[in-house]
Amino acid sequence: MSETLDSQAAPAAERVPKKAAPTSERTKTPAQRKREGHLPGRQDWSSWPHYQAAAAGFRGYWYPVVYSSQVGERPVRIKLLGEDIFVIRDKGVVRGMANRCPHRGVPLSYGNKQFPGTISCVYHGWTFDLETGDLKAAITDGPESPICGKVTQPTYHVEERLGMVWIFVGDGEEPHPIDEQLPEELVSNAAVIGSRIMPREGNWRFACENGYDEGHAKYLHRTALWRLFKAMPVWNTTKIVKRGRWIYRVQQEQYWDADFPGLGKWTGQAWYKSKPPKTTTNIGNTGSHREVNPVIAEQDFPGFASVSMPGVLRIAYPTFIHYEFYVPVDADNHLYVGVMADFNKGLKTIPFYFKYLGAVRWLFHGQFSGQDKWMVEVTDAPPEKLYRPDDSLLQWRKLAEDTTEDRVDALAEQGIDVPEPA
């Protein structure tokens, strides 16, 4: 009785309604469970610790960062793998150096050449040799400054290929020859190149996985103008084949129409599109009856799409090969470097210039790849729940993990310790 009276007499502000006990899994209705969804899947990428730790990219590789024509006698600021770098041309050779002056941290890219072969910081005139990084003068401390000879600025290995400047960022090791990393057919054959370098938001891994992804091209790109008149498979069966440092997506069966039970028919064909081939092809992923360029044919690619470290995509079409280099700027940004190579010679190269500048540059490297750009910006993984076509992603991650483990072991034999991923 007293408890009842006390309760009745309690001020309104003190009368707090009791919360209902949480519904246990056992007492939830099927409708409740259905509404909450069923989201099994991978919560992180710990199966591939090196890959998971590579948000800002993999060290030990050459990366294209800027067009050669854009690098002259003034410093050009670059960010690569989270590192602040500048490049500058000196006596025709491009040099790379850490961009932070060790004196007070001012970017050296604000400075200029006061003496041949050097860069002078804009703040106090600390002057570094562009090739060695040695501090050669502290202008505001006079010719006998005792700081000279005690400071060496970090420098980077730089090469020029395909009309672009490439930088090697390692862990203290000597770089491998850049030609060992470029696609083999670009090294051994003459080619006409059309390319674009575009800064983009999103992690480089999302960009690389999107490029090698099995399923998205058939659906996402069905609205691309580049594919307007080209039939696309609805789905296909695929296996992954490793050859050398590349893994290939090999199309085994292609299905141009499909009936989905209870839903209806979905087709990749239309009256205005080219007719699909009668046999499964691994040169390109659309219907094409063009004769294959001899240089492309002699490569004998197992599959039309392949990927290699540190994030290089190769798509083989009958008359050209398209490459994408995913260059890590930092954990949230990357450079998209798209390269299209035509392997004709002499006068036969002229049509490519008109084709690239008149159509490919804005249709393929523009609107088409712009759809990929959009997806990379909004991708949020992990967690993720993968499906059958995502075997391509799993195999790419395994390639990245295995290759990185081999690199770490090789560096350890040289006495260079690379920290294990947390």
C-alpha positions as CSV (number, residue, x, y, z in Angstrom):
1,M,0.0,0.0,0.0
2,S,2.7,2.5,0.9
3,E,4.5,1.8,-2.4
4,T,1.3,2.6,-4.2
5,L,0.7,5.8,-2.3
6,D,4.2,6.9,-2.7
7,S,4.0,6.3,-6.4
8,Q,0.7,8.3,-6.7
9,A,2.1,11.1,-4.7
10,A,5.3,11.4,-6.7
11,P,5.7,14.7,-8.7
12,A,5.0,14.4,-12.4
13,A,8.6,15.2,-13.3
14,E,9.8,12.1,-11.4
15,R,7.4,9.7,-13.0
16,V,9.6,8.1,-15.7
17,P,7.9,5.4,-17.8
18,K,9.7,2.1,-17.7
19,K,11.4,1.2,-21.0
20,A,10.2,-2.0,-22.6
21,A,12.6,-4.9,-22.4
22,P,14.6,-5.3,-25.6
23,T,13.2,-8.0,-27.9
24,S,15.4,-11.0,-27.9
25,E,16.3,-12.8,-31.1
26,R,14.1,-15.6,-30.1
27,T,11.0,-13.5,-29.7
28,K,11.4,-11.5,-32.9
29,T,8.8,-12.1,-35.5
30,P,9.9,-13.1,-39.1
31,A,8.7,-9.7,-40.3
32,Q,11.0,-7.9,-37.7
33,R,13.9,-10.0,-38.8
34,K,13.3,-9.4,-42.5
35,R,13.1,-5.7,-42.0
36,E,16.4,-5.6,-40.1
37,G,18.0,-7.3,-43.1
38,H,20.5,-10.1,-43.5
39,L,24.0,-8.7,-44.0
40,P,26.7,-11.4,-43.6
41,G,30.0,-10.8,-45.1
42,R,33.6,-9.6,-44.7
43,Q,34.0,-6.9,-42.0
44,D,37.5,-6.0,-42.8
45,W,40.4,-6.9,-45.1
46,S,42.5,-8.6,-42.5
47,S,42.8,-11.7,-44.7
48,W,45.2,-9.6,-46.7
49,P,47.1,-7.5,-44.0
50,H,49.5,-5.8,-46.4
51,Y,46.6,-4.9,-48.7
52,Q,44.6,-3.6,-45.8
53,A,47.5,-1.5,-44.6
54,A,48.1,0.0,-48.1
55,A,45.6,2.8,-48.0
56,A,48.2,5.2,-49.2
57,G,49.6,2.7,-51.7
58,F,52.4,0.2,-52.1
59,R,56.1,1.3,-51.9
60,G,58.7,-0.1,-54.2
61,Y,57.2,0.7,-57.5
62,W,57.3,3.3,-60.3
63,Y,54.3,5.6,-60.6
64,P,53.4,8.1,-63.3
65,V,52.7,11.5,-61.8
66,V,52.7,14.3,-64.4
67,Y,53.3,14.9,-68.1
68,S,56.9,15.5,-69.1
69,S,55.9,18.6,-71.0
70,Q,54.6,20.1,-67.8
71,V,58.0,19.9,-66.0
72,G,60.5,22.7,-66.7
73,E,62.9,24.9,-64.8
74,R,60.4,25.7,-62.1
75,P,59.4,23.1,-59.3
76,V,56.2,21.2,-59.8
77,R,54.7,19.9,-56.6
78,I,53.6,16.3,-56.4
79,K,52.0,14.2,-53.7
80,L,52.6,10.4,-54.0
81,L,52.0,7.7,-51.5
82,G,51.3,10.4,-48.9
83,E,54.7,12.0,-49.5
84,D,55.2,15.6,-50.5
85,I,57.6,15.8,-53.4
86,F,58.6,18.2,-56.1
87,V,60.1,17.6,-59.6
88,I,62.1,20.0,-61.7
89,R,64.0,19.8,-64.9
90,D,67.8,20.5,-64.8
91,K,69.9,20.3,-68.0
92,G,67.2,18.2,-69.6
93,V,67.0,15.7,-66.7
94,V,64.0,15.6,-64.3
95,R,65.0,15.5,-60.7
96,G,62.8,14.7,-57.7
97,M,63.3,15.8,-54.1
98,A,61.4,15.9,-50.8
99,N,59.4,19.1,-50.7
100,R,59.9,20.1,-47.1
101,C,62.9,22.3,-46.3
102,P,64.6,20.8,-43.2
103,H,65.2,24.3,-41.8
104,R,61.7,25.4,-40.9
105,G,59.5,23.1,-43.0
106,V,58.7,25.5,-45.9
107,P,57.9,23.8,-49.2
108,L,60.9,23.9,-51.4
109,S,58.6,24.1,-54.4
110,Y,58.1,27.7,-53.5
111,G,61.7,28.3,-54.3
112,N,63.7,28.4,-57.5
113,K,67.1,28.0,-59.1
114,Q,69.6,30.6,-57.9
115,F,72.5,28.5,-59.1
116,P,72.7,25.8,-61.9
117,G,71.8,22.4,-60.6
118,T,70.3,23.6,-57.3
119,I,67.1,24.6,-55.7
120,S,67.0,27.5,-53.1
121,C,64.4,27.7,-50.4
122,V,62.3,30.9,-50.7
123,Y,62.5,31.6,-46.9
124,H,66.2,31.8,-46.0
125,G,68.0,30.6,-49.1
126,W,69.1,27.2,-48.1
127,T,70.3,25.8,-51.4
128,F,70.4,22.0,-52.2
129,D,72.1,20.1,-55.0
130,L,69.2,18.6,-57.1
131,E,71.0,15.4,-57.8
132,T,72.5,14.5,-54.4
133,G,70.3,16.5,-52.0
134,D,73.4,17.9,-50.3
135,L,73.1,21.4,-48.7
136,K,75.5,23.4,-50.8
137,A,74.8,26.9,-49.3
138,A,72.8,28.8,-46.8
139,I,72.8,32.1,-48.6
140,T,71.8,34.2,-45.6
141,D,74.6,32.7,-43.5
142,G,77.4,33.5,-45.9
143,P,79.8,31.4,-47.9
144,E,81.4,29.8,-44.8
145,S,78.1,28.6,-43.2
146,P,79.0,25.7,-40.9
147,I,75.6,24.0,-41.6
148,C,76.8,23.1,-45.1
149,G,77.9,19.5,-45.3
150,K,75.7,18.5,-42.4
151,V,72.3,18.3,-44.1
152,T,71.2,16.1,-47.1
153,Q,67.7,16.4,-48.4
154,P,66.0,13.2,-49.5
155,T,65.9,12.7,-53.2
156,Y,63.8,10.3,-55.5
157,H,64.6,8.3,-58.6
158,V,62.9,9.7,-61.6
159,E,62.4,8.4,-65.2
160,E,60.4,9.5,-68.2
161,R,58.3,7.1,-70.2
162,L,55.2,7.3,-72.4
163,G,55.5,11.1,-72.3
164,M,55.2,11.1,-68.5
165,V,57.4,11.5,-65.4
166,W,57.6,8.5,-63.2
167,I,58.8,8.5,-59.6
168,F,60.0,5.5,-57.5
169,V,59.2,5.6,-53.8
170,G,60.8,2.7,-51.9
171,D,62.2,1.8,-48.5
172,G,65.8,2.6,-49.2
173,E,66.4,0.0,-51.9
174,E,67.7,0.6,-55.4
175,P,64.7,0.7,-57.9
176,H,64.2,-2.1,-60.4
177,P,64.4,-0.9,-64.1
178,I,61.2,0.9,-65.0
179,D,60.9,-1.2,-68.2
180,E,60.5,-4.3,-66.1
181,Q,57.3,-2.8,-64.6
182,L,55.7,-1.4,-67.8
183,P,53.4,-3.6,-69.8
184,E,55.8,-5.7,-71.9
185,E,54.2,-4.9,-75.3
186,L,54.7,-1.2,-74.7
187,V,58.4,-1.7,-74.2
188,S,59.0,-3.9,-77.2
189,N,56.8,-2.3,-79.8
190,A,56.3,1.1,-81.3
191,A,52.9,2.6,-80.3
192,V,51.0,5.8,-80.7
193,I,49.7,7.0,-77.3
194,G,46.7,9.0,-76.2
195,S,46.4,9.6,-72.5
196,R,44.8,11.6,-69.7
197,I,46.0,12.2,-66.1
198,M,43.1,13.2,-63.8
199,P,43.1,13.8,-60.0
200,R,40.2,12.0,-58.4
201,E,38.7,11.5,-55.0
202,G,38.5,8.0,-53.5
203,N,41.0,5.4,-52.4
204,W,43.2,4.0,-55.1
205,R,42.2,0.4,-54.2
206,F,38.6,1.2,-55.0
207,A,39.7,2.5,-58.4
208,C,41.8,-0.6,-59.1
209,E,39.1,-3.0,-57.9
210,N,36.6,-1.2,-60.0
211,G,38.8,-1.5,-63.1
212,Y,39.3,-5.2,-62.7
213,D,35.8,-5.9,-61.4
214,E,33.9,-8.6,-63.4
215,G,30.3,-7.4,-63.2
216,H,30.1,-3.6,-63.3
217,A,30.8,-3.0,-67.0
218,K,27.8,-5.0,-68.1
219,Y,25.4,-2.9,-66.0
220,L,26.9,0.5,-65.0
221,H,28.3,1.2,-68.4
222,R,25.2,0.1,-70.4
223,T,24.3,3.8,-70.5
224,A,27.8,5.0,-71.7
225,L,27.8,6.6,-75.1
226,W,31.0,4.6,-75.9
227,R,28.9,1.5,-75.7
228,L,25.7,2.8,-77.3
229,F,25.9,0.7,-80.4
230,K,27.8,-2.3,-78.9
231,A,26.1,-5.4,-77.6
232,M,27.1,-6.4,-74.0
233,P,26.7,-9.7,-72.3
234,V,24.3,-9.8,-69.4
235,W,26.6,-12.2,-67.5
236,N,29.3,-14.7,-68.2
237,T,31.3,-17.4,-66.5
238,T,34.9,-16.5,-65.8
239,K,38.1,-18.0,-64.5
240,I,41.3,-16.2,-63.3
241,V,44.5,-17.3,-64.9
242,K,48.0,-16.2,-63.7
243,R,50.8,-15.7,-66.2
244,G,54.0,-14.1,-65.0
245,R,53.2,-11.0,-62.9
246,W,49.7,-10.6,-64.4
247,I,46.4,-12.2,-63.6
248,Y,43.8,-12.5,-66.4
249,R,40.1,-12.6,-66.5
250,V,39.2,-15.4,-68.9
251,Q,35.7,-15.4,-70.3
252,Q,34.5,-19.0,-70.6
253,E,30.8,-18.5,-71.5
254,Q,29.0,-15.3,-72.5
255,Y,25.2,-14.9,-72.1
256,W,23.6,-12.0,-74.1
257,D,20.1,-12.6,-72.7
258,A,18.8,-14.0,-69.4
259,D,15.4,-14.8,-68.0
260,F,15.1,-14.1,-64.3
261,P,12.4,-16.2,-62.5
262,G,9.5,-14.1,-61.5
263,L,11.0,-11.0,-62.9
264,G,11.3,-11.2,-66.7
265,K,13.9,-11.0,-69.4
266,W,17.0,-8.9,-69.4
267,T,19.1,-8.4,-72.5
268,G,22.3,-6.7,-73.6
269,Q,21.1,-6.5,-77.2
270,A,19.0,-4.1,-79.1
271,W,18.0,-3.6,-82.8
272,Y,20.5,-0.7,-83.1
273,K,23.4,-2.5,-81.5
274,S,26.0,-4.7,-83.2
275,K,25.3,-8.4,-83.2
276,P,27.2,-10.4,-80.6
277,P,29.8,-13.0,-81.8
278,K,28.7,-16.6,-82.0
279,T,31.7,-17.8,-80.1
280,T,33.1,-16.6,-76.8
281,T,35.9,-14.1,-77.3
282,N,38.7,-12.8,-75.1
283,I,39.7,-9.7,-77.1
284,G,37.4,-7.0,-75.8
285,N,34.1,-7.6,-73.9
286,T,31.6,-6.4,-76.5
287,G,30.5,-7.8,-79.8
288,S,33.2,-7.0,-82.4
289,H,34.1,-8.5,-85.8
290,R,37.2,-6.4,-86.4
291,E,40.4,-8.0,-87.4
292,V,42.9,-8.1,-84.5
293,N,46.0,-6.0,-84.8
294,P,49.0,-8.3,-85.3
295,V,51.0,-6.9,-82.3
296,I,48.0,-7.5,-80.1
297,A,47.4,-10.9,-81.5
298,E,51.0,-12.1,-81.0
299,Q,50.7,-11.3,-77.3
300,D,48.3,-14.3,-77.0
301,F,46.7,-12.8,-73.9
302,P,44.7,-15.5,-72.0
303,G,42.0,-13.0,-71.2
304,F,41.0,-9.5,-72.4
305,A,41.3,-7.9,-68.9
306,S,44.4,-8.3,-66.8
307,V,46.0,-6.5,-63.7
308,S,49.4,-6.4,-62.2
309,M,51.1,-4.6,-59.3
310,P,51.1,-1.9,-58.1
311,G,47.7,-1.3,-59.7
312,V,47.9,-1.5,-63.5
313,L,44.9,-2.5,-65.6
314,R,45.2,-3.7,-69.2
315,I,42.1,-4.1,-71.4
316,A,42.9,-5.7,-74.8
317,Y,40.6,-4.7,-77.7
318,P,41.0,-5.8,-81.3
319,T,42.6,-2.6,-82.6
320,F,44.1,-1.0,-79.4
321,I,45.0,-1.7,-75.8
322,H,43.7,0.5,-73.0
323,Y,45.7,0.8,-69.7
324,E,44.8,2.4,-66.4
325,F,47.4,3.3,-63.8
326,Y,45.9,4.0,-60.3
327,V,48.4,6.3,-58.6
328,P,48.0,6.7,-54.8
329,V,48.1,10.3,-53.7
330,D,47.1,9.6,-50.2
331,A,44.4,7.4,-48.5
332,D,41.6,9.5,-49.9
333,N,42.8,10.6,-53.3
334,H,44.5,9.1,-56.4
335,L,45.5,10.0,-59.9
336,Y,43.7,8.2,-62.7
337,V,46.1,7.8,-65.6
338,G,44.4,6.4,-68.7
339,V,46.5,5.4,-71.7
340,M,45.3,4.1,-75.0
341,A,47.9,2.5,-77.3
342,D,47.6,2.0,-81.0
343,F,50.3,-0.3,-82.5
344,N,50.2,0.8,-86.1
345,K,53.1,2.4,-87.9
346,G,53.7,5.2,-90.4
347,L,50.7,6.6,-92.2
348,K,48.4,4.1,-90.5
349,T,48.9,6.0,-87.2
350,I,47.1,9.1,-88.6
351,P,43.5,7.8,-88.1
352,F,44.3,7.2,-84.5
353,Y,45.0,10.8,-83.8
354,F,41.6,11.9,-85.2
355,K,39.8,9.0,-83.5
356,Y,41.4,9.8,-80.1
357,L,41.0,13.5,-80.1
358,G,37.6,13.5,-81.9
359,A,35.9,10.8,-79.9
360,V,37.9,8.6,-77.6
361,R,39.2,11.3,-75.3
362,W,35.8,12.6,-74.4
363,L,33.7,9.4,-74.9
364,F,36.1,6.8,-73.3
365,H,38.5,8.7,-71.1
366,G,35.7,11.2,-70.3
367,Q,32.1,10.1,-70.0
368,F,32.7,6.3,-69.8
369,S,35.5,6.5,-67.2
370,G,33.5,9.3,-65.5
371,Q,31.0,6.6,-64.5
372,D,33.8,4.7,-62.8
373,K,34.9,7.9,-61.1
374,W,31.5,8.3,-59.6
375,M,31.4,4.8,-58.2
376,V,34.9,5.0,-56.7
377,E,34.0,8.2,-54.9
378,V,30.9,6.6,-53.3
379,T,32.3,3.2,-52.6
380,D,32.4,2.4,-48.8
381,A,34.1,-0.9,-48.1
382,P,34.7,-2.9,-46.0
383,P,32.3,-4.2,-44.7
384,E,31.3,-6.0,-47.9
385,K,29.3,-9.0,-49.0
386,L,30.9,-10.3,-52.2
387,Y,29.2,-12.4,-54.9
388,R,30.4,-14.9,-57.5
389,P,31.9,-12.4,-60.1
390,D,34.0,-10.9,-57.3
391,D,36.5,-13.7,-57.5
392,S,38.4,-11.3,-59.7
393,L,38.7,-8.9,-56.7
394,L,39.8,-11.7,-54.4
395,Q,42.4,-12.9,-56.8
396,W,43.8,-9.3,-57.2
397,R,44.0,-8.9,-53.4
398,K,45.8,-12.2,-53.2
399,L,48.3,-11.2,-55.9
400,A,49.0,-7.9,-54.1
401,E,49.4,-9.7,-50.8
402,D,51.7,-12.4,-52.1
403,T,53.8,-10.0,-54.1
404,T,54.3,-7.7,-51.1
405,E,55.3,-10.6,-48.9
406,D,57.9,-11.6,-51.4
407,R,59.2,-8.0,-51.6
408,V,59.4,-7.7,-47.8
409,D,61.4,-11.0,-47.6
410,A,63.7,-9.8,-50.4
411,L,64.4,-6.5,-48.6
412,A,65.0,-8.4,-45.3
413,E,67.8,-10.3,-47.1
414,Q,69.3,-6.9,-48.0
415,G,69.2,-5.8,-44.4
416,I,66.2,-3.5,-44.9
417,D,63.4,-4.0,-42.4
418,V,59.9,-3.1,-43.5
419,P,57.5,-2.8,-40.5
420,E,54.8,-5.5,-40.5
421,P,51.3,-4.2,-41.0
422,A,49.4,-3.5,-37.8
